[in-house]
Amino acid sequence: MNTEKNIDVSVVIISWKMRDLLNKCLETLYHFTKEINFEVIVIDNDSQDGTYEMVKNNFPQVRLIKNSENRGVAPARNQGIKETKGKYILILDADMEFIDNSIKHLFDFMESNLDAGIVGCKLIDQNFNLQTSCKRFPNLLAFLFRRLEWIEAVRNSKTLRHHTMKDWDHSEIKEVDYIIGACQFFRREVIEKIGPYDDKIFYGPEDIDFCLRIWKAGWKVYYYPYTSIIHHEQRITKKNLFSVISFKHFAGIFYIYKKYNFKLKV
């Protein structure tokens, strides 16, 4: 439900060629989200697959913006954030499926933890297996290993296990370095103090950069495991290492390391 005043949470979803997954995301979001006042803003990044028409016809309550080109992740998220009115902002990927009143859970957590700038919940796959959605800041080797996870020795390497926090069971609330951009719930004051996502990152480590700036501004980054969302992860860059999107992803990685003089830390 949403009105023009007293909006608790603004949900911003960008979509590129994920019409059916976005339909499931919106269906389940509206079905499970109760007890708070929220709005939903969808940015269609020139999907050309019927996404715009599907949202317009099936979800008339959504504020829908259609781009004439794929503007990338950070720019499109910022475009949506400019339209928000809520006390909190929830960034979601289009390939999410709700199975619980997760938005209310995250809202209540933030209301009770004033030191939290941003929080992410537990993400699981369609078989209810844990996805590693909170991570430690990576070195360049960890970034490379993430592209080569199909190799068993790489997948079980100390470097990758440290980065993805596989040495921890993800069963309790924890301060973490960063949470992935598939689900990031943060205070409006964060945007007012540190600014939006870095527009120079088309696709990739914008979530790392955003959480790092939140830490530097004096807030904490939290992982919250007591509600879960199914993430039908698309893994675009891992499916094709030599695509245009993969190239832009690698460009974002090198950009962020140059931005922080090749050191990621608070």
C-alpha positions as CSV (number, residue, x, y, z in Angstrom):
1,M,0.0,0.0,0.0
2,N,1.2,3.5,-0.7
3,T,0.0,7.1,-0.2
4,E,1.5,10.4,-1.0
5,K,2.6,10.9,2.6
6,N,4.3,9.0,5.4
7,I,5.9,6.4,3.1
8,D,8.0,4.0,5.2
9,V,9.9,2.3,2.4
10,S,10.6,3.1,-1.2
11,V,11.5,0.0,-3.2
12,V,13.7,0.6,-6.3
13,I,14.0,-2.2,-8.8
14,I,15.9,-1.9,-12.1
15,S,15.3,-4.5,-14.8
16,W,17.1,-5.5,-18.0
17,K,15.6,-8.4,-20.0
18,M,14.1,-10.1,-17.0
19,R,10.3,-9.7,-17.7
20,D,9.1,-12.9,-16.2
21,L,11.4,-12.8,-13.1
22,L,10.4,-9.2,-12.5
23,N,6.7,-10.2,-12.7
24,K,7.3,-12.9,-10.0
25,C,9.2,-10.3,-7.9
26,L,6.4,-7.8,-8.0
27,E,3.7,-10.4,-7.5
28,T,5.4,-11.8,-4.3
29,L,6.4,-8.4,-3.1
30,Y,2.8,-7.1,-3.0
31,H,1.6,-10.5,-1.6
32,F,3.9,-10.7,1.3
33,T,4.6,-7.0,2.3
34,K,2.2,-6.0,5.1
35,E,2.0,-3.5,8.0
36,I,4.1,-0.8,6.4
37,N,3.4,1.9,3.8
38,F,5.5,1.5,0.8
39,E,6.0,2.5,-2.8
40,V,7.6,0.7,-5.7
41,I,9.6,2.3,-8.5
42,V,10.7,0.2,-11.5
43,I,13.4,1.3,-14.0
44,D,13.2,-0.6,-17.3
45,N,16.7,-0.4,-18.8
46,D,15.6,-0.7,-22.4
47,S,14.8,-4.4,-22.0
48,Q,12.9,-4.7,-25.3
49,D,11.3,-7.9,-24.1
50,G,7.9,-6.6,-23.0
51,T,8.9,-5.6,-19.5
52,Y,7.5,-2.1,-19.8
53,E,4.1,-3.4,-21.0
54,M,4.0,-6.2,-18.4
55,V,4.5,-3.8,-15.5
56,K,2.1,-1.2,-16.9
57,N,-0.6,-3.7,-17.4
58,N,-0.2,-5.9,-14.4
59,F,1.0,-3.5,-11.7
60,P,-0.5,0.0,-12.4
61,Q,0.4,1.1,-8.9
62,V,4.1,0.9,-9.7
63,R,5.9,4.1,-10.7
64,L,7.4,3.0,-14.0
65,I,10.3,4.7,-15.8
66,K,11.4,3.5,-19.3
67,N,15.0,4.2,-20.4
68,S,15.8,4.5,-24.1
69,E,19.1,2.6,-23.5
70,N,20.7,0.4,-20.9
71,R,22.1,2.9,-18.5
72,G,23.8,0.4,-16.3
73,V,23.2,-0.5,-12.7
74,A,24.4,2.5,-10.7
75,P,23.0,5.2,-13.0
76,A,19.6,3.5,-13.2
77,R,19.5,3.0,-9.4
78,N,20.3,6.6,-8.9
79,Q,17.5,7.5,-11.4
80,G,15.0,5.6,-9.3
81,I,16.3,6.9,-5.9
82,K,15.6,10.5,-7.1
83,E,11.9,9.5,-7.4
84,T,11.7,8.1,-3.8
85,K,9.8,9.6,-0.9
86,G,10.3,7.0,1.8
87,K,12.1,7.1,5.1
88,Y,14.1,4.1,3.9
89,I,15.1,3.0,0.5
90,L,15.3,-0.7,-0.6
91,I,17.3,-1.5,-3.7
92,L,16.3,-4.9,-5.2
93,D,17.4,-6.9,-8.2
94,A,14.5,-7.9,-10.5
95,D,15.3,-11.6,-10.0
96,M,14.1,-11.7,-6.4
97,E,11.1,-13.7,-5.1
98,F,9.6,-13.0,-1.7
99,I,8.5,-15.8,0.6
100,D,8.1,-13.7,3.8
101,N,7.3,-10.1,4.9
102,S,11.0,-9.4,4.5
103,I,10.6,-5.6,4.0
104,K,8.8,-5.2,7.3
105,H,11.6,-7.3,9.0
106,L,14.3,-5.0,7.6
107,F,12.3,-1.9,8.5
108,D,11.9,-3.0,12.1
109,F,15.6,-3.8,12.3
110,M,16.6,-0.4,11.1
111,E,14.2,1.3,13.5
112,S,15.7,-0.6,16.4
113,N,19.4,-0.2,15.4
114,L,20.2,3.5,14.9
115,D,23.9,2.7,14.2
116,A,22.9,0.8,11.1
117,G,23.3,2.7,7.8
118,I,22.4,-0.3,5.7
119,V,21.3,-3.9,6.1
120,G,20.8,-6.9,3.9
121,C,18.8,-10.0,4.6
122,K,19.6,-13.7,3.9
123,L,19.4,-14.7,0.2
124,I,18.8,-18.2,-0.8
125,D,18.4,-20.0,-4.1
126,Q,15.3,-21.8,-5.4
127,N,16.3,-24.9,-3.5
128,F,16.6,-22.8,-0.3
129,N,20.4,-23.1,-0.2
130,L,22.3,-20.2,1.2
131,Q,23.8,-17.7,-1.1
132,T,26.7,-15.7,0.2
133,S,25.2,-12.2,0.1
134,C,27.5,-10.6,2.7
135,K,31.3,-10.5,2.0
136,R,34.6,-9.2,3.1
137,F,36.3,-6.5,1.0
138,P,38.1,-8.4,-1.8
139,N,41.6,-8.1,-3.1
140,L,42.2,-8.4,-6.9
141,L,42.9,-12.1,-6.7
142,A,39.5,-12.7,-5.0
143,F,37.8,-10.8,-7.9
144,L,39.5,-13.0,-10.4
145,F,38.7,-16.2,-8.5
146,R,35.0,-15.2,-8.4
147,R,35.0,-15.5,-12.2
148,L,36.5,-19.0,-12.0
149,E,34.4,-20.6,-9.3
150,W,33.5,-23.5,-11.6
151,I,37.1,-24.8,-10.9
152,E,36.9,-26.8,-7.7
153,A,40.3,-25.8,-6.4
154,V,39.4,-22.1,-6.9
155,R,36.0,-22.5,-5.3
156,N,37.5,-24.0,-2.2
157,S,40.6,-21.8,-2.0
158,K,41.4,-19.9,1.1
159,T,41.2,-16.6,-0.8
160,L,37.7,-17.1,-2.0
161,R,36.4,-18.7,1.2
162,H,37.7,-15.7,3.1
163,H,36.1,-13.2,0.7
164,T,32.7,-14.9,0.7
165,M,32.7,-15.6,4.4
166,K,32.2,-19.3,4.0
167,D,34.0,-19.8,7.3
168,W,30.8,-18.5,9.0
169,D,27.4,-20.2,9.1
170,H,25.4,-17.0,8.4
171,S,22.9,-17.7,11.3
172,E,23.2,-14.5,13.3
173,I,23.2,-10.8,12.9
174,K,26.6,-9.6,12.1
175,E,28.5,-6.4,11.1
176,V,30.1,-7.1,7.7
177,D,32.3,-5.3,5.2
178,Y,29.6,-5.1,2.5
179,I,26.3,-6.6,1.3
180,I,25.6,-7.3,-2.3
181,G,23.4,-4.9,-4.3
182,A,20.7,-7.5,-4.9
183,C,19.2,-6.4,-1.6
184,Q,20.3,-3.2,0.1
185,F,18.0,-1.5,2.7
186,F,19.3,1.9,3.9
187,R,18.3,5.1,5.5
188,R,17.5,8.2,3.4
189,E,20.1,10.0,5.5
190,V,22.7,7.9,3.9
191,I,22.0,9.4,0.5
192,E,21.8,12.9,2.0
193,K,25.3,12.5,3.6
194,I,27.4,10.4,1.2
195,G,25.5,10.8,-2.1
196,P,24.1,8.2,-4.4
197,Y,25.8,5.2,-6.1
198,D,28.9,6.0,-8.1
199,D,27.6,6.7,-11.7
200,K,31.0,5.8,-13.1
201,I,30.4,2.1,-12.3
202,F,28.2,0.7,-15.1
203,Y,27.9,-2.8,-13.6
204,G,29.9,-4.5,-10.9
205,P,31.3,-3.3,-7.6
206,E,29.0,-0.3,-7.0
207,D,27.7,-2.2,-3.9
208,I,31.3,-2.4,-2.5
209,D,31.9,1.3,-3.1
210,F,28.5,2.2,-1.5
211,C,29.0,0.2,1.6
212,L,32.6,1.4,2.0
213,R,31.4,5.0,2.0
214,I,28.7,4.2,4.5
215,W,31.4,2.8,6.9
216,K,33.5,5.8,6.3
217,A,30.6,8.1,7.2
218,G,30.3,6.5,10.6
219,W,27.4,4.0,10.1
220,K,27.6,0.2,10.3
221,V,26.8,-2.4,7.6
222,Y,24.7,-5.3,8.8
223,Y,23.7,-8.8,7.7
224,Y,20.3,-9.9,9.0
225,P,19.5,-13.6,8.7
226,Y,16.0,-13.8,10.2
227,T,14.1,-13.4,7.0
228,S,15.0,-14.7,3.5
229,I,14.4,-13.8,-0.1
230,I,14.9,-16.2,-3.0
231,H,17.4,-14.8,-5.4
232,H,17.2,-16.3,-8.9
233,E,20.8,-15.2,-9.5
234,Q,21.6,-14.5,-13.2
235,R,25.4,-14.5,-13.0
236,I,25.7,-12.6,-16.2
237,T,29.4,-12.0,-16.1
238,K,30.2,-15.6,-15.0
239,K,28.3,-17.1,-17.9
240,N,30.2,-15.2,-20.5
241,L,33.6,-13.8,-19.6
242,F,34.0,-12.1,-22.9
243,S,30.7,-10.2,-23.3
244,V,30.4,-6.4,-23.3
245,I,28.8,-6.6,-19.8
246,S,31.7,-8.6,-18.5
247,F,34.1,-6.0,-20.0
248,K,32.3,-3.2,-18.2
249,H,32.2,-5.2,-15.0
250,F,36.0,-5.6,-15.1
251,A,36.4,-1.9,-15.9
252,G,34.4,-1.2,-12.8
253,I,36.7,-3.4,-10.7
254,F,39.8,-1.6,-11.8
255,Y,38.1,1.8,-11.4
256,I,37.2,1.1,-7.8
257,Y,40.7,0.0,-6.9
258,K,42.1,3.1,-8.6
259,K,39.6,5.2,-6.7
260,Y,40.8,3.9,-3.4
261,N,44.5,3.7,-4.4
262,F,44.2,-0.1,-4.7
263,K,43.2,-0.4,-1.0
264,L,39.7,-1.3,0.2
265,K,39.3,-0.6,3.9
266,V,37.4,1.6,6.3
